[in-house]
Amino acid sequence: MDPRERQDDLIEALQAASDGAQARIWTAFPGVVQSFDPTTQTATIQPSVRARFRDETGEVASVDLPLLTNCPVQFPAGGNCTLTFPLGPGDEALMVFSSRCIDAWWQGGGIEEQVEYRMHDLSDGFAIPGIRSVPRALPGLSATCTQLRSDDGSTFIELNPSTKAVRVVAPGGFEVDAPTSVFTGETVVQGLLTYAAGLAGSGGSHATATITGIVNVVGQIIANGKRVDDSHRHSGVEPGDGTSGAVT
């Protein structure tokens, strides 16, 4: 019991009773992920705030709240698309508590009856990953671009609304698995270009290919159906010591 409830003051006693009732209403607080189950998309969360309890002697003690288990994790989603994250121990999340029991909804989806008539209970929490305490603030946060990035900032995809440009930085490599990839504009490759299944193209109103520099070819060269590599020979030529003229 709150000592104020013993005072001969109705307003103070009512306020103490109201404070006690509010203390049992859980709305939201930060937590730390202890484990994550990617199959059920649920997490075990350690609340990051402690609770204060008054014992029978009136003494107040600060204690850790219990682990919250089987908390549904909310990833950004809609329109049959979902953005997921590989949650792991140490990640922070915002815990939001339903005002009514979510057990039947969680098990069956849709509109369900309440299994229990509990309200604002620690058993009915959702985990929303992404909040950050000051020690875990992201380094080098872009103030001009939208980024999908690693926490250390070494790998990212960014969209700049001012320049209308998209940039990809991937030190570990970039892989596209698609039957066809279409680039409608000019393409510049600054590194080595390697292809493994042939090369075909047309030049439109320009030359099909213009190359400046040395071209090394290992294998046959076919031009208009004729071989023009080192196996190419001309018949009816008289051998001699001279050289032919320039190509015309």
C-alpha positions as CSV (number, residue, x, y, z in Angstrom):
1,M,0.0,0.0,0.0
2,D,1.2,3.5,-0.8
3,P,1.6,5.5,2.5
4,R,-0.4,8.3,1.1
5,E,-3.5,6.1,1.2
6,R,-3.3,6.2,5.0
7,Q,-3.5,9.9,5.2
8,D,-6.7,11.7,6.1
9,D,-6.9,13.3,2.7
10,L,-9.3,11.9,0.2
11,I,-7.7,13.7,-2.8
12,E,-4.3,12.4,-1.9
13,A,-5.6,8.9,-1.3
14,L,-7.4,8.8,-4.7
15,Q,-4.2,10.1,-6.4
16,A,-2.2,7.3,-4.8
17,A,-4.7,4.7,-5.9
18,S,-4.7,6.1,-9.4
19,D,-0.9,6.1,-9.5
20,G,-0.9,2.5,-8.4
21,A,-3.4,1.5,-11.1
22,Q,-1.3,3.3,-13.8
23,A,1.8,1.5,-12.7
24,R,0.1,-1.7,-13.8
25,I,-0.6,-0.4,-17.3
26,W,2.1,-1.3,-19.8
27,T,2.2,0.8,-23.0
28,A,5.7,0.8,-24.5
29,F,9.4,0.7,-23.5
30,P,12.7,-0.2,-25.0
31,G,14.2,-3.7,-24.9
32,V,17.2,-5.7,-26.0
33,V,16.9,-8.8,-28.2
34,Q,18.2,-12.0,-26.5
35,S,17.2,-14.4,-29.3
36,F,15.2,-14.4,-32.6
37,D,13.4,-17.3,-34.3
38,P,13.3,-16.6,-38.0
39,T,10.7,-19.4,-38.6
40,T,8.0,-17.9,-36.3
41,Q,9.4,-14.3,-36.5
42,T,9.3,-14.0,-32.7
43,A,11.9,-12.8,-30.3
44,T,12.8,-13.0,-26.6
45,I,13.3,-9.5,-25.2
46,Q,14.9,-8.2,-22.1
47,P,13.2,-5.0,-21.0
48,S,15.7,-2.1,-20.8
49,V,13.9,-0.3,-18.0
50,R,13.6,-1.6,-14.4
51,A,10.4,-1.6,-12.4
52,R,10.0,-0.2,-8.9
53,F,8.0,-2.3,-6.4
54,R,7.0,-1.6,-2.9
55,D,7.1,-4.5,-0.4
56,E,4.9,-5.2,2.5
57,T,7.0,-3.0,4.7
58,G,6.6,0.0,2.4
59,E,10.2,-0.2,1.1
60,V,10.7,0.5,-2.6
61,A,13.1,-1.7,-4.6
62,S,14.2,-1.6,-8.2
63,V,14.1,-4.9,-10.0
64,D,14.7,-6.2,-13.6
65,L,11.5,-7.1,-15.4
66,P,11.2,-10.7,-16.6
67,L,12.2,-11.8,-20.1
68,L,9.4,-11.3,-22.6
69,T,9.1,-14.5,-24.7
70,N,7.5,-15.2,-28.1
71,C,7.1,-11.5,-28.9
72,P,5.9,-11.1,-32.5
73,V,8.5,-9.0,-34.4
74,Q,7.1,-6.3,-36.7
75,F,9.1,-5.7,-39.9
76,P,8.0,-2.9,-42.4
77,A,5.6,-4.7,-44.8
78,G,2.6,-4.2,-47.1
79,G,1.4,-5.1,-50.6
80,N,2.9,-8.6,-50.5
81,C,6.3,-7.1,-49.8
82,T,8.4,-7.1,-46.6
83,L,11.7,-5.6,-45.5
84,T,13.4,-8.0,-43.1
85,F,16.5,-7.7,-40.9
86,P,18.7,-10.5,-39.5
87,L,17.9,-9.7,-35.8
88,G,20.5,-11.0,-33.3
89,P,21.4,-10.7,-29.6
90,G,22.1,-7.1,-28.6
91,D,19.8,-5.4,-31.1
92,E,17.4,-2.9,-29.6
93,A,13.7,-2.9,-30.1
94,L,10.7,-0.9,-29.1
95,M,8.2,-3.0,-27.2
96,V,4.5,-2.0,-27.7
97,F,1.8,-3.7,-25.6
98,S,-1.7,-4.4,-26.9
99,S,-4.6,-3.2,-24.8
100,R,-6.2,-6.6,-25.0
101,C,-5.0,-10.3,-25.2
102,I,-3.5,-11.2,-28.6
103,D,-3.1,-14.9,-28.1
104,A,-5.9,-16.1,-30.4
105,W,-5.1,-13.5,-33.1
106,W,-1.4,-14.6,-33.1
107,Q,-2.2,-18.2,-33.4
108,G,-5.0,-18.0,-36.0
109,G,-5.0,-14.5,-37.5
110,G,-8.1,-12.7,-38.6
111,I,-10.8,-11.6,-36.0
112,E,-10.8,-13.8,-32.9
113,E,-12.3,-13.9,-29.4
114,Q,-10.1,-12.9,-26.5
115,V,-8.7,-16.0,-24.8
116,E,-8.2,-14.0,-21.5
117,Y,-9.6,-10.7,-20.4
118,R,-6.2,-9.2,-19.5
119,M,-5.3,-5.6,-20.4
120,H,-2.0,-3.8,-21.1
121,D,-0.2,-7.0,-20.1
122,L,3.5,-7.8,-20.5
123,S,2.3,-11.0,-22.3
124,D,1.0,-9.0,-25.2
125,G,4.0,-7.2,-26.5
126,F,5.1,-6.6,-30.1
127,A,8.8,-6.0,-30.9
128,I,9.6,-3.2,-33.4
129,P,13.4,-3.3,-34.2
130,G,15.3,-0.2,-35.1
131,I,15.3,2.2,-32.1
132,R,18.8,3.2,-30.8
133,S,20.2,4.4,-27.6
134,V,23.0,6.9,-27.7
135,P,25.9,4.4,-27.4
136,R,24.5,2.6,-30.5
137,A,23.9,5.6,-32.7
138,L,24.8,5.1,-36.3
139,P,28.2,6.5,-37.4
140,G,28.2,8.7,-40.6
141,L,24.5,9.0,-41.0
142,S,23.6,10.6,-44.3
143,A,21.7,13.8,-44.0
144,T,20.9,14.0,-47.7
145,C,20.1,10.5,-48.9
146,T,17.9,7.6,-48.0
147,Q,20.1,4.5,-47.3
148,L,19.7,0.8,-46.8
149,R,23.0,0.3,-45.0
150,S,25.1,-1.8,-42.7
151,D,25.6,-0.3,-39.2
152,D,29.2,0.4,-39.8
153,G,28.4,2.3,-43.0
154,S,30.7,0.2,-45.2
155,T,27.9,-1.2,-47.4
156,F,24.9,0.6,-48.6
157,I,22.4,1.4,-51.3
158,E,21.4,5.1,-51.3
159,L,18.9,7.2,-53.1
160,N,19.5,11.0,-53.4
161,P,16.3,12.9,-54.0
162,S,18.2,16.0,-55.0
163,T,20.4,14.5,-57.7
164,K,17.9,11.8,-58.6
165,A,20.7,9.3,-58.4
166,V,21.1,5.8,-56.8
167,R,24.4,4.6,-55.6
168,V,25.5,1.1,-54.5
169,V,28.6,0.5,-52.4
170,A,29.4,-3.2,-51.8
171,P,33.0,-4.1,-50.8
172,G,32.0,-7.8,-50.7
173,G,30.5,-7.9,-54.2
174,F,27.2,-7.3,-56.0
175,E,25.2,-10.2,-57.5
176,V,22.2,-10.1,-59.8
177,D,20.3,-13.3,-60.4
178,A,17.8,-12.6,-63.2
179,P,17.1,-14.1,-66.6
180,T,17.4,-10.7,-68.3
181,S,18.8,-7.4,-67.1
182,V,18.0,-4.3,-69.2
183,F,20.0,-1.0,-69.1
184,T,18.3,1.7,-71.1
185,G,21.1,4.3,-70.9
186,E,24.8,4.3,-71.5
187,T,26.8,1.9,-69.4
188,V,30.4,2.7,-68.2
189,V,32.5,-0.1,-66.8
190,Q,35.7,1.2,-65.1
191,G,37.0,-2.2,-64.1
192,L,37.7,-5.5,-65.9
193,L,34.6,-6.7,-67.9
194,T,34.4,-10.5,-68.0
195,Y,31.7,-12.5,-69.7
196,A,31.3,-16.3,-69.6
197,A,28.5,-17.1,-72.0
198,G,29.2,-15.1,-75.2
199,L,28.6,-11.5,-76.3
200,A,26.1,-10.4,-78.9
201,G,25.0,-6.9,-79.9
202,S,24.1,-4.4,-82.5
203,G,25.2,-0.8,-83.0
204,G,22.0,0.8,-84.1
205,S,22.9,4.0,-85.9
206,H,26.5,3.8,-84.6
207,A,29.3,1.3,-84.9
208,T,28.6,-1.9,-83.1
209,A,31.8,-1.6,-81.1
210,T,34.6,1.0,-80.9
211,I,37.7,0.0,-79.0
212,T,40.7,2.2,-78.2
213,G,43.7,0.2,-77.1
214,I,45.2,-3.3,-77.6
215,V,42.8,-6.2,-78.3
216,N,44.1,-9.6,-77.5
217,V,42.2,-12.5,-79.0
218,V,42.8,-16.2,-78.2
219,G,40.8,-18.3,-80.7
220,Q,39.3,-17.7,-84.1
221,I,38.2,-14.4,-85.5
222,I,35.3,-14.5,-88.0
223,A,34.4,-11.4,-90.1
224,N,31.5,-11.7,-92.6
225,G,31.8,-15.4,-92.5
226,K,35.6,-15.5,-93.2
227,R,38.4,-16.2,-90.8
228,V,40.8,-13.3,-90.3
229,D,43.0,-14.7,-87.5
230,D,46.5,-16.1,-87.8
231,S,45.3,-19.0,-89.9
232,H,44.0,-16.8,-92.7
233,R,45.8,-17.3,-96.0
234,H,45.7,-15.7,-99.5
235,S,46.1,-17.9,-102.6
236,G,47.9,-16.8,-105.8
237,V,50.5,-14.7,-104.0
238,E,54.1,-14.8,-105.2
239,P,56.5,-15.1,-102.3
240,G,59.2,-12.5,-102.0
241,D,61.1,-10.1,-99.7
242,G,58.9,-7.1,-100.1
243,T,55.9,-6.0,-98.0
244,S,52.4,-5.3,-99.1
245,G,51.0,-1.8,-99.2
246,A,48.7,-0.2,-96.7
247,V,45.3,-1.5,-96.1
248,T,42.7,0.1,-98.4
